[in-house]
């Protein structure tokens, strides 16, 4: 049943939901290079953007793609690209440029097995730490991780909002299974979900400083052609954008890159919990694995095992306070992920005293099944 107050249910792939989310959030420019398993995102944007006056361009490679969306963003357009592991690696230097120049843009990484060409059609979650530390230097990453098709829509909208809100690149980590699975979803109507509009300066040209350290740490952003004169450089720079070698200005710039994110960590970080009441064991998982974990927890509850599920929707900054609080009465925490162990170290770092952290990894290109997680739960409660 549908009415004039709801949108129609749609059967979408995760990749297609990413396209729908990008359009809902007002993305006007997409540059990308085809790479499995993310190609449907580029294909969808190539079809849909011209219909609304947006711009799509297929670049010669992923280096050109990230460079193009940075340029488009500085020209005033909400911009996005999509890729997978090898392309994400190629983008890292320019992602660092976007951090330094405080340029909003969104990168969707539909993860696959690696390293190198690896497993183009198989699943992995091995880019978790790359999303945090992939480029050189000191900065603070925002990275989101959906687990459902509707979640792809929601987290892409949130990524674009956060990118524009904090003038920073934001990564969304999907994966091969999530990108290609299909689920029914109903998209929100226009205006039902907030879409953040970039703050523009309203001061005379001679007063404007493109990188001003404001009380909020996130200043307004003029676009190329708006009439404001400013300098953009990947070199460490002062508030006017000109290169500096002064220690106090260098420290101020790098502090800003960190603090404009960490000051608002409560606004940025989100987790989802299920059946954590009286749980003695918790399964912590993200992305596609969170689906298997929830099913495993339900199976364990049927066997009267007191277990719950914790799913970080924000991976970086790590939602340490939220997860710490969720683990206060937990004796054992199983971190389930499709890699050799990446998020587990963060959980172990912040777990309350008396909570044992146990890793459950899989990295053979296959999904982690509910039975595997259930077996681990039964093992640790013996």
C-alpha positions as CSV (number, residue, x, y, z in Angstrom):
1,X,0.0,0.0,0.0
2,X,1.2,3.5,-0.9
3,X,-0.3,6.9,-0.5
4,X,0.6,10.5,-1.3
5,X,2.4,10.7,2.0
6,X,4.8,7.8,1.4
7,X,7.2,6.9,-1.4
8,X,6.8,3.6,-3.2
9,X,8.6,0.4,-2.0
10,X,11.6,-0.4,-4.3
11,X,13.6,-3.5,-4.7
12,X,17.2,-2.2,-4.8
13,X,20.7,-3.4,-4.6
14,X,22.9,-1.9,-1.9
15,X,24.8,-0.1,-4.7
16,X,21.6,1.3,-6.1
17,X,20.5,2.5,-2.7
18,X,23.8,4.4,-2.5
19,X,22.8,6.2,-5.7
20,X,19.4,7.0,-4.3
21,X,20.9,8.3,-1.1
22,X,23.4,10.5,-3.0
23,X,20.6,12.1,-5.1
24,X,18.4,12.6,-2.0
25,X,21.3,14.4,-0.3
26,X,21.9,16.7,-3.3
27,X,25.0,15.3,-4.9
28,X,25.5,17.2,-8.2
29,X,28.8,15.8,-9.4
30,X,30.2,12.3,-9.6
31,X,33.6,11.3,-11.1
32,X,34.6,7.7,-11.0
33,X,36.3,4.8,-12.7
34,X,34.6,1.4,-13.1
35,X,35.8,-1.2,-10.6
36,X,34.2,-4.4,-9.3
37,X,32.1,-4.5,-7.1
38,X,31.2,-0.8,-7.0
39,X,30.5,-0.3,-10.7
40,X,26.7,-0.1,-10.3
41,X,27.1,3.1,-8.3
42,X,28.9,4.8,-11.2
43,X,26.4,3.4,-13.7
44,X,23.4,4.6,-11.6
45,X,24.9,8.1,-11.2
46,X,25.7,8.3,-15.0
47,X,22.0,7.6,-15.7
48,X,20.4,9.8,-13.0
49,X,22.6,12.9,-12.6
50,X,22.0,14.3,-16.1
51,X,18.2,14.1,-15.5
52,X,18.5,16.7,-12.7
53,X,21.2,18.9,-14.3
54,X,24.1,17.2,-12.5
55,X,27.4,16.2,-14.0
56,X,28.9,12.7,-14.4
57,X,32.3,12.0,-15.8
58,X,34.2,8.8,-16.1
59,X,37.9,9.5,-15.4
60,X,41.0,7.8,-16.7
61,X,41.6,6.2,-13.2
62,X,40.9,6.6,-9.5
63,X,43.5,9.2,-9.0
64,X,41.8,11.4,-11.6
65,X,38.4,10.6,-10.0
66,X,39.2,11.9,-6.5
67,X,41.0,14.9,-8.0
68,X,37.9,15.8,-10.0
69,X,35.5,15.6,-7.1
70,X,37.8,17.8,-5.0
71,X,37.8,20.3,-7.7
72,X,34.0,20.2,-8.2
73,X,33.5,20.5,-4.5
74,X,35.7,23.6,-4.4
75,X,33.6,25.0,-7.2
76,X,30.5,24.6,-5.0
77,X,29.0,21.2,-5.9
78,X,28.3,18.4,-3.6
79,X,30.6,15.7,-4.9
80,X,31.0,11.9,-4.6
81,X,33.0,9.0,-6.0
82,X,32.8,5.2,-5.5
83,X,35.5,2.6,-5.8
84,X,36.9,-0.6,-4.2
85,X,40.1,-1.6,-2.5
86,X,42.7,-1.0,-5.2
87,X,41.1,2.3,-6.3
88,X,40.7,3.4,-2.7
89,X,44.5,2.9,-2.3
90,X,45.2,5.0,-5.4
91,X,43.0,7.8,-4.0
92,X,44.8,8.1,-0.6
93,X,47.2,10.9,-1.5
94,X,44.4,13.1,-2.8
95,X,42.2,12.2,0.1
96,X,45.0,13.6,2.3
97,X,44.8,16.8,0.1
98,X,41.1,17.0,0.8
99,X,41.8,16.8,4.6
100,X,44.4,19.5,4.3
101,X,42.3,21.8,2.2
102,X,39.2,21.0,4.2
103,X,37.2,20.1,1.1
104,X,33.9,18.2,1.5
105,X,33.6,15.0,-0.6
106,X,32.4,11.5,-0.1
107,X,34.1,8.2,-1.1
108,X,32.2,5.0,-1.1
109,X,34.4,1.9,-0.9
110,X,32.6,-1.3,-1.7
111,X,35.2,-3.6,-0.2
112,X,36.6,-6.7,-1.7
113,X,39.5,-9.1,-0.9
114,X,43.1,-8.0,-1.2
115,X,45.8,-7.0,-1.2
116,X,46.6,-6.0,-4.8
117,X,44.0,-7.2,-7.3
118,X,43.0,-9.8,-4.7
119,X,39.4,-11.1,-5.0
120,X,37.4,-8.7,-7.2
121,X,34.1,-10.6,-6.7
122,X,34.5,-11.7,-3.1
123,X,33.8,-10.1,0.2
124,X,36.2,-8.6,2.8
125,X,36.3,-5.9,5.5
126,X,40.1,-5.5,5.4
127,X,40.0,-1.7,4.5
128,X,38.8,-0.8,8.0
129,X,42.1,0.6,9.2
130,X,43.0,2.1,5.8
131,X,39.9,4.3,6.1
132,X,41.4,5.6,9.3
133,X,45.1,5.8,8.5
134,X,45.3,5.4,4.7
135,X,47.0,8.7,4.0
136,X,50.1,10.2,5.6
137,X,50.1,12.8,8.3
138,X,47.9,13.7,11.2
139,X,44.2,14.1,10.6
140,X,40.9,12.6,11.9
141,X,38.8,10.4,9.7
142,X,35.0,10.1,9.5
143,X,34.0,6.6,8.3
144,X,30.5,5.0,8.2
145,X,29.5,1.4,7.7
146,X,26.0,0.3,6.7
147,X,24.7,-3.2,6.9
148,X,21.4,-3.2,5.0
149,X,20.2,-1.8,1.7
150,X,18.2,0.9,3.4
151,X,21.2,1.5,5.6
152,X,23.2,2.2,2.4
153,X,20.8,5.0,1.6
154,X,20.8,6.4,5.1
155,X,24.5,6.3,5.7
156,X,25.3,7.9,2.3
157,X,22.9,10.7,3.2
158,X,24.6,11.0,6.6
159,X,28.1,10.9,5.0
160,X,27.3,13.8,2.7
161,X,25.7,15.8,5.5
162,X,28.8,15.2,7.7
163,X,31.2,16.0,4.9
164,X,29.5,19.3,4.2
165,X,29.0,20.1,7.9
166,X,32.6,19.5,8.9
167,X,34.4,20.4,5.6
168,X,36.1,17.1,5.3
169,X,36.2,13.9,3.2
170,X,34.0,11.1,4.5
171,X,34.3,7.4,3.6
172,X,31.5,4.9,3.5
173,X,32.6,1.3,3.8
174,X,30.2,-1.1,2.1
175,X,31.3,-4.6,0.8
176,X,30.7,-6.9,-2.2
177,X,27.8,-8.8,-0.6
178,X,26.0,-5.7,0.6
179,X,26.6,-3.9,-2.7
180,X,24.9,-6.6,-4.7
181,X,22.2,-8.0,-2.4
182,X,18.6,-6.8,-3.0
183,X,16.1,-5.8,-0.4
184,X,12.9,-3.8,-0.3
185,X,13.1,-0.3,1.0
186,X,11.0,2.8,1.1
187,X,13.0,6.0,0.7
188,X,12.0,9.1,2.7
189,X,10.1,11.8,1.1
190,X,11.9,15.1,0.3
191,X,12.3,17.1,3.4
192,X,11.6,14.1,5.7
193,X,15.4,13.7,6.4
194,X,17.5,16.8,7.0
195,X,19.9,17.6,4.1
196,X,22.7,19.9,5.2
197,X,23.5,22.9,3.1
198,X,27.0,24.2,3.0
199,X,27.6,27.4,5.0
200,X,28.6,30.3,2.8
201,X,30.4,33.5,3.9
202,X,28.4,36.7,4.3
203,X,31.3,39.1,5.0
204,X,33.0,41.5,2.6
205,X,35.7,40.0,0.5
206,X,38.6,41.6,2.4
207,X,37.4,40.0,5.6
208,X,37.1,36.5,4.4
209,X,39.7,33.9,5.5
210,X,39.1,30.5,3.8
211,X,40.7,28.5,6.7
212,X,39.8,30.8,9.6
213,X,39.9,29.0,13.0
214,X,36.5,30.0,14.2
215,X,35.0,29.3,17.6
216,X,33.1,26.3,16.1
217,X,36.3,25.3,14.2
218,X,34.3,24.9,11.0
219,X,34.2,28.2,9.1
220,X,32.0,29.1,6.1
221,X,33.3,28.0,2.6
222,X,33.3,30.2,-0.4
223,X,33.3,28.5,-3.8
224,X,35.4,29.3,-6.8
225,X,33.6,32.1,-8.7
226,X,31.7,33.5,-5.7
227,X,33.8,36.6,-5.7
228,X,36.0,35.8,-2.8
229,X,39.8,35.7,-3.2
230,X,41.7,33.0,-1.4
231,X,44.5,30.5,-1.8
232,X,44.3,26.7,-1.6
233,X,47.4,24.6,-1.1
234,X,48.2,21.1,0.1
235,X,51.1,22.6,1.9
236,X,50.5,23.3,5.6
237,X,49.1,26.8,5.6
238,X,47.9,29.7,7.6
239,X,44.3,30.9,7.9
240,X,44.6,32.6,4.5
241,X,45.8,29.5,2.8
242,X,49.4,30.5,2.3
243,X,52.2,28.0,3.2
244,X,53.7,28.5,6.6
245,X,56.7,27.2,8.5
246,X,55.8,28.8,11.8
247,X,55.4,26.2,14.5
248,X,52.4,27.9,16.1
249,X,50.5,28.1,12.8
250,X,51.4,24.5,11.9
251,X,50.2,23.2,15.3
252,X,47.0,25.3,15.0
253,X,46.2,23.9,11.6
254,X,46.7,20.3,12.7
255,X,44.8,20.8,15.9
256,X,41.9,22.2,13.9
257,X,41.8,19.1,11.6
258,X,41.5,16.9,14.7
259,X,39.4,19.0,17.0
260,X,36.7,20.0,14.5
261,X,35.8,16.3,14.4
262,X,36.6,15.2,18.0
263,X,34.7,18.2,19.6
264,X,31.6,16.9,17.9
265,X,32.1,13.1,18.4
266,X,28.8,12.7,20.1
267,X,27.1,14.1,17.0
268,X,29.1,11.9,14.7
269,X,29.2,8.5,16.4
270,X,26.4,6.0,16.3
271,X,25.9,2.4,17.3
272,X,23.0,0.0,17.3
273,X,22.4,-2.5,20.1
274,X,20.1,-5.5,20.2
275,X,19.2,-7.7,23.2
276,X,21.9,-6.2,25.4
277,X,19.7,-6.2,28.5
278,X,21.3,-8.6,31.0
279,X,23.7,-9.9,28.4
280,X,26.9,-11.6,29.7
281,X,28.3,-11.9,26.1
282,X,28.3,-9.4,23.3
283,X,29.0,-9.8,19.7
284,X,30.4,-6.6,18.1
285,X,30.3,-6.5,14.3
286,X,29.8,-4.0,11.5
287,X,28.7,-4.0,7.9
288,X,27.4,-7.3,6.5
289,X,28.7,-9.3,9.4
290,X,26.3,-7.5,11.7
291,X,23.5,-9.3,9.9
292,X,24.9,-12.7,10.6
293,X,25.7,-11.6,14.2
294,X,22.1,-10.6,14.9
295,X,20.8,-13.9,13.6
296,X,23.4,-15.8,15.7
297,X,22.4,-13.8,18.8
298,X,18.7,-14.8,18.3
299,X,19.7,-18.4,17.9
300,X,21.8,-18.2,21.1
301,X,18.9,-16.6,23.0
302,X,16.7,-19.5,22.0
303,X,19.3,-21.7,23.8
304,X,19.0,-19.4,26.8
305,X,22.4,-17.9,26.4
306,X,22.5,-14.3,27.6
307,X,24.0,-12.6,24.6
308,X,23.5,-9.4,22.7
309,X,24.7,-7.5,19.6
310,X,26.5,-4.2,19.2
311,X,26.9,-2.7,15.8
312,X,29.0,0.4,15.2
313,X,27.4,2.5,12.4
314,X,30.3,5.0,12.7
315,X,33.7,3.2,12.6
316,X,35.8,6.4,12.8
317,X,36.0,8.3,15.0
318,X,35.7,5.1,17.0
319,X,32.5,5.3,19.2
320,X,34.5,4.3,22.3
321,X,32.3,5.8,24.9
322,X,29.2,4.3,23.5
323,X,30.7,0.8,23.2
324,X,32.4,1.1,26.6
325,X,29.1,1.9,28.2
326,X,27.4,-1.0,26.3
327,X,30.0,-3.4,27.6
328,X,29.8,-2.4,31.3
329,X,28.0,-5.6,32.4
330,X,29.5,-7.9,29.8
331,X,32.0,-10.6,30.6
332,X,33.1,-11.5,27.1
333,X,33.0,-9.5,23.9
334,X,33.4,-11.3,20.5
335,X,34.5,-9.0,17.7
336,X,33.5,-10.6,14.4
337,X,34.9,-9.2,11.2
338,X,36.1,-10.3,7.8
339,X,39.8,-9.7,8.2
340,X,42.7,-10.9,10.4
341,X,41.9,-8.5,13.1
342,X,41.5,-4.7,12.8
343,X,38.5,-3.4,14.8
344,X,39.3,-5.9,17.6
345,X,42.2,-3.8,18.8
346,X,40.1,-0.8,19.3
347,X,37.5,-2.7,21.3
348,X,40.2,-4.3,23.4
349,X,41.6,-0.8,24.1
350,X,38.4,0.6,25.5
351,X,36.7,-2.5,27.0
352,X,35.9,-2.2,30.7
353,X,38.1,-4.1,33.2
354,X,36.8,-7.6,33.5
355,X,35.5,-7.8,29.9
356,X,37.5,-10.3,27.9
357,X,37.8,-9.4,24.2
358,X,37.9,-12.3,21.7
359,X,38.4,-12.1,18.0
360,X,36.5,-14.1,15.4
361,X,37.9,-13.4,11.9
362,X,37.3,-14.8,8.4
363,X,39.3,-13.8,5.4
364,X,38.8,-16.5,2.7
365,X,36.4,-14.4,0.6
366,X,33.2,-15.9,2.0
367,X,30.6,-14.4,4.3
368,X,30.7,-15.1,8.0
369,X,27.6,-17.3,8.8
370,X,25.3,-17.1,11.8
371,X,26.4,-20.7,12.6
372,X,30.1,-19.7,12.8
373,X,29.2,-16.9,15.2
374,X,26.9,-19.1,17.3
375,X,29.6,-21.7,17.5
376,X,32.0,-19.1,18.9
377,X,29.4,-17.9,21.4
378,X,28.9,-21.4,22.7
379,X,32.6,-21.9,22.9
380,X,33.2,-18.8,25.0
381,X,30.3,-19.5,27.5
382,X,31.4,-23.1,28.3
